[in-house]
Amino acid sequence: MNRIPMTVQGEKALREEVQKLKTEERPRVIEAIAEARAHGDLKENAEYHAAREQQSFIEGRILEIESKLSQSQVIDVTKIDSTGKVIFGTTVNLINVDTDETLCYQIVGDDEADIKNGKISISSPIARALIGKEEGEIVAVQIPSGTVEYEIDEVLHV
């Protein structure tokens, strides 16, 4: 079985989501279905069909999250010695060699990726180029418009 790498924060967020789905969303939809059933003919009852569709989505999402959690390998980067090497979970400060623009990314699991919040997926081209490299190294990253070179300024275990 392939293990899915996940940060501690990513696991926590998924556990909170599944808890909310089970304790809040599921009961709300069950109540909506019961209320719609009380209105009579189910064939032409749009409320009933919408509630059933929502129930199907919620149950599917619960199964999806539980499957990911069962396959996850939670990596707490704060418990790993800092060596200056880029690994899963580390936060990397980069400097664009051509423009001197600075970037900061945390390398996270696929489900945790959120570029607006500086979190990139372990399977993204930039993360794949950075993994295993050390502070001070120059890394060439292939992007759709060509190649960009970044200097790894700092690797943080936060």
Secondary structure, 3 states (H helix, E strand, C coil): CCCEEEEHHHHHHHHHHHHHHHHHHHHHHHHHHHHHHHCCCCCCCHHHHHHHHHHHHHHHHHHHHHHHHHHEEEECHHHCCCCCECCCCCEEEEEECCCCCEEEEEEECHHHCEHHHCEEECCCHHHHHHCCCECCCEEEEEECCEEEEEEEEEEECC
